[in-house]
Amino acid sequence: MSDTGTARQVWIYIGEGDSNNGQSVAQQILYALRAAGCPGATMLRGVGGYGVHNVLHSDLAIEIASHLPLVITFIDQADRVTRVLPTLRDLVREGMIAVSPVEVMFYSHRIGGPFPHHLMVSDVMSRNVASVNPDAPISQIVTLLIERGLRALPVVLADGRVVGIITDGDLLNRGMLGLSLRLQRSLPISARAAQIDDLVGQPQCAADLMTPEPETLSDTLPLAQAAGAMAAHNRKRMPVVDINGVLVGMVSRYDLLTTVAEGLRQRPDEPLDLPEGAPATVGEMMLSNPPAVQANAPLAEALDALLESPLRRAVVVGVDRNVAGIITDGDVLRRAARRLPDGAIGRLAAWLNGGKQSAKLQLEERGRVAADTMTSPVVTVRADAPVADAIRLMMAHKVKALPVVDSDGHLVGIVGRAGVLAALGEKV
């Protein structure tokens, strides 16, 4: 909720003894409000009152104390109130719900944890989501993924319910692509168009290629729980659904970390409030012994090193292991596309995708060293730096991984978005 401005106040009137399926209605309402991301609610217990049945209740009559009136009230932004009202109507079988506009003059609260408690997935997700139906042909799928710069495509029924998801990994594993979508975008436009043309007329459709019944996130899930779920399932992005399982958005690691970075920007003097047991410094969550090559190492050696890394990166270092640059497979393919013939680019792409390096490709690379291809200078982070520093640097420079150095600038590790998000999210 914003610090000031127009909002809505909701008043819920029920009885103290009201229950649904043996559970207290009052508790169910509080749980529903918390799950919806409402910033807070207050429950008031009346000392007396009567309702539509004209039965007078009072705390002076001990035998009917369980029938005293309860009032639950909360203030929140209008859109979230609108979303949670249907749930409240389902819970309140007897009683009243009233909504009134209010002007918030001042609002301050302590934010516990790295994610603002009042935000939920629907507040940070991307809403303009491309999707396909189960009958969509493979050429349409690949065209959407490449042209819109996507890495995953939900598969939905006519009513919008998610039944599957297609990633570049699915297409690679099923032999539909010879190169990941991330690397496809490094190829010349003509090469990408040719690959799409090759897929026209192929019999496979979305139902044949998708991973069925994918993990999804509820649009009312708090961000800390979303981060934990993404880390637990090792997902870079996940579909977001409403209470009926209908697709309403997609959320990524970038979306969640951007929210944390914005909080750090607004409160630069406050330390990041980490979950209990979470790593406090970059060194506690980094990957040790990252792939590294000397600046004068043959390019083939550098490529072999990055192919061994789960982050698909190799750090280029000097003789003293000070960081000189970094090489990614995308960097290699982009730079190669400017100077190599189409056939050589295809051989290089096949190698980067896990194939064998051809003898002809080795000849084409002869004489080139790691320093010729690396990106330099490169942003680094100290191992003894707080986790917040890694987040600030990643988001400010729009990088997915940071080499980690010691106090002398020597390479000691590497940290990526996945590691950071796993440290910030709730365990699931």
N, C-alpha and C positions, 0 to 999 in steps of 0.2 A: 504494500500500500504506500502511496506517496506520503511525504511528510506533511503536506498541507493540501487543501483543495476540496472539491466536492466528492462526497462518498455516500454510501448507503448504510443505515443502521437497521438491523433486523432484530425484531423482538419475537420470541417464541414462548407461548404460554402453554404449559402442560401441567399434569398432576404428578406429585412426587412418586406415587405408586404405579404410574403408567409403564407398561412393558410390552415388548414385542418378542414373541418366541422365548419367553422367560428371561429376556435381557432388558435392563432399564433403558427406557427411551431416552432419558437425559444423557446417559453415558453414550448411547449410540449416536446422539446428535453431536456430542463433543468430539467423538472419534471421527465422524464424518467431516466436521469442520476442519479438524487438524489435517486429515488426509487431503482435503481440497486446497490446502495451503493458506487458509485464513490466518491472519497474524495473531489472533487471540479471541477468546470468548469468555464471558463472565456468566456464571449461574447464580441466581439469587433465589433464596428460599423464603417464602412468605410466612408471616406469623399467623395469617388468617385470610379468608376470602371465600367466595362462592362462585360457581360457574353457571352454565345454562340450566343445570338441574336444580338450581336454587338451594342446594345443600350447603349450609354454612360450616366451614372448617376452621378450626382454631388450634394453636399449640397449647391452649389451656385444657383441651380435651385429649388426654393422653391416648385414649383408645382409638382415636382417628387421626393421630399425628402423621401416619404414612400417606394421608390424602391431602396434605398441605400443597398449596400452589407453588410451582417453580417457574421462574422466568430466566430464559437464556438469551443473552443479547450479545451482538458483535457488530463491529463497524469494519467495512472493507470497501474496496473499489467496486464500482457498479458491475463490471463484466464478470467478476468472480462471484458476486452475489447472485447474478442471473444464472450462472452455471450450477451453483449449489442448491438453489431453491427447489428443483424437482426432487432431489434426494431428501430434503427436509420435509417436503409434502408427503413423501412415501412413509417417513418415519412417524410423523405426527398424525395418528389416527383420530384422536380427540384433542382438541385444543385450538390454538389460533396462532397464525404467523402474520406479523405486520412488518412492513418495510417503509422507511421514511428517509427522505434526503437529509443529509447533514453536511455542514461545512467544518472540515477539520482545520483548526487553528494552529495546533501544534501536535507533533507526534514524534516520539523518540523512544528507542528501545535498543537493548543490547542484542546484537546478532551473534548467536552461538554457532560455532562451526564455520567452515569456509564458505558455505552457501547460505544466502539469505533465506531464513525460514519461511518468509511470506511468499516466496516464489515457488512455482511448480513448473513441471515440464512444459505446459502450454504457454508459459510466459517467455520461454527462450527458444522453442522449437521453430523450425522453418515450416511455414504453412503452405507455400506454393510447391506442392509435392507432385512430381510426375509418377504415374503408376500405369500398369497395363492389366488387361484382363487375361485369364488363363489361355485364351485362344490367340493371343498376339504372336505374330511370326518373329523368328529370330532376327531378321533384318531390321524390323521396327525397334526391337529391344536394343540392339547394338547402336542403332542410330541415335536413340534417345540418350543412351549412356554416354556416348562420345560427344555428341553435339552440345548437350547440356552440362557436360563436365561432371556427371554423376558417377558414383561408385557402387550404388545399390538402387534397385528398382522394386518397390513393393508390387505384388500381384494381388488384385482385389476382384471380388465378385461384383455383380451389377449393383448391389446395395452398399458397396464400399467396404465390406468386411475383408480384412487381410487374411489371405489363405497361403501366401508364400512370399518369398523374396528372392531376387536374382542379383548376385554380385559378380564382379569380374572373376572371382575365384571359381564360382559355379561354371562360368563360360570356359575358363581355362581347363578345369578338370574334365569337362565334357567335350573338349576338343573343338569348341566353337571359335575360340580365339587362339592365336599363336603368341599373343603378347598381352600383358595386363593392360587394363584401361588407363591406368596411371601413366604407363609408358607409351600407350597409343597416342596420347596427346603431345608427345615429343616428336612424333613422326611428321613428315610433310603432309599437307592436306591431301595431296594426290594419293599417298600411300594409304591413308585412312579411308578415303572414298573407295579405293580399289577393294579393300577388305570387306566393306559393307556390300559392294556389288557382288562379291563372291558368295555372300550369304543369301542373296535374293533367290527364292525358289527352294531353299532348304526346308525340309518337312517339319523340323522341330519348332515347337511353340513354347510359350511361357510355362505351361503346365509340365512339359518334359524337362525343362531346365531348372526350375525353381527349387529352392529348399522349402519343403512344405512346413506349415505350422511354425513359423519363425517366432523367436522371442520378440515381444513387443513391450512398450512402456505405456502405462496409463497417463493420460494428459493431466490427471490430478496428482501425480506422484511428486513428492518433494525432490528437489534436485540432488540432495545427498544420497537418497536411495537410488535415483537414476544413475548416478556416477558409480555406485557400488554394483548395480546390475550390469552396466556396460563393462566394468572391469572383470566381474566374475565370468561373463560370457565372452570376454575378449573381443568386444565389438567396437568398431570405430564410429558407427552410427546405427540407430535403431528406429523402426517405425513407431509412431505414437498413435494410440487408438483411444476412442472415447469409451463410455461405459458399455456400449453395444458392440465393441470390437471394430468400429468403423474407423478407417484411416483419417486422421486429422492433421498429421504432420510427420516430420522426421527430426531427430535430435542427434547431434554429433558431439564428440569429445570437444571439438572447437567451441561449440555453443556453450557448453558447461564451463570450460576454462575461461571463456570471455566474460562470463558472469562473475567469476571469482576475481579476475583481473580488474574489472570495473569497480568492485568493492574495495580492492587494494588502492585503486587510484583515488577513490573518494575519501579513504581513511589512511593516508600514507604513513601516519605516525603510530597506527595501531598494529600490533603483531597479528598474523593470521591465526585464527582460532582453529586448531587442528583437532580431529577426532582423537579420542583417547587411544594411545598406543601407536598413533601414526608417526612416521619418520619426521624428525624435526629439522633435519638438514638434507641438502642435496646428496651428500655422500652416503646417507643411510638408505636412499632409494635408487641410486644409480646402478647401471650395469657395469661391473668392473671389467677390466681388460678388454676394452673395445677393439675391434679390428683397426689396426694402424699400419701405415707404410711410410717409409722415408720419402721425402719430396723428390729425390732422384731415382726412386724405384721405377722399373719398367711399368708402363700402364697396365699390362696384362696382370702383373702382380697386385696392383691396386684393385682391379676388377675382381680378381679372385677373392681378395679380402672382403670387399663389400658384399659379394654373393654369400659369404659365410655369416653375415650379420643379419639378425632378425629385423633390424631397422634399415637394412639395405643402404648402409653408409659405411665409408671407411674414412678415418681421420688421417690427414697427412701431417707428419711431424718432422721437425728438424732433428739433427743428431743429438740434441739435448732433450728430446721428446717435448719440446714446446710446440704448441699447435700452430701449424702454418696454413691449414685449409681443411676442406672436407670435400669428399666426392660422393655423389649419389648416382644410382643407375640412371635416373632421369637426366642428370647433368651430362653424363657420358653420351646418352643417345641424342640429346639436343645438339650438343657440339659436333657429334659425328655426322649428324644429318646435314651440316653445312659443307662438309668436305668429302664425304664418302659417296660412291655411286650407290644406286638403289639396292643392288644385290648385296653390297657389303653391309648396308644398314640392316637388311634382313638377317644376315648372318650374325651381326652384333646383337640384334634384338633377340634372336633365338638363344644366344649364349646368356644374355641377361635374364632370360626367362627360365634358366636352369638347364639349357641344352649344352652340347659340347662345343668347345672352341675349335673352329676349323683352322687348318693350316694356312689357308688363304687369308683369313682374318688376322692371323698372327703376323703375316708379312705386311699387311696394311697398317698394323700398329707399330711396326718396328721403328725404333728411334724415339718414340714418344714416352714421356715419363709422367708420373703422377702430378707433378707441378703444372704440366701443360693443361690438365683437365680440371683441377681442383677449383672450388669457389673460395676466394680469399679477399679480404680477411673474413674470419669466421667468429661468430659470437660464442663466447664460452661463459661458464659459470664456475665459481669456486666450490669445492667439495664441502667446505665448512659454512657455506651460505645457507640461510634459511630457505625453506621450500618456496616461500613467497617470491624470492628473487628469481627462481627458475620460471615461475609462472609469468612474472612481469616481462622477462626477457623473451620467452617464447611468443607471447601474444604481441608485444611491441614490435618484434622483428618478423613475425609471421613465419616462424620456423617450427618444425615438428620435433627436432631433437637438438640437444646442446652437448658439446663435449665438456667434460668436467675436468678441472685442473686443480692442482694443489697450490699452496701459497707461493711456490716458485714458478708457476705457470706450466708445470709438467702434466701431461695427460695422465689421468687416473681412471676415467670412466666416461660414460655417456648416459644421458637421461632423455626419455621421450615422453610424449603426451600420455601414453598408456600408463607409464610408471607414476606420473604425477596424479592422474585421475584415480588410480588405484589407492594412492595414499590419502586422497581427500574423501573418498566415498564411504558410505556405510557398508559394513560387511553384510553379505547376503548368503 
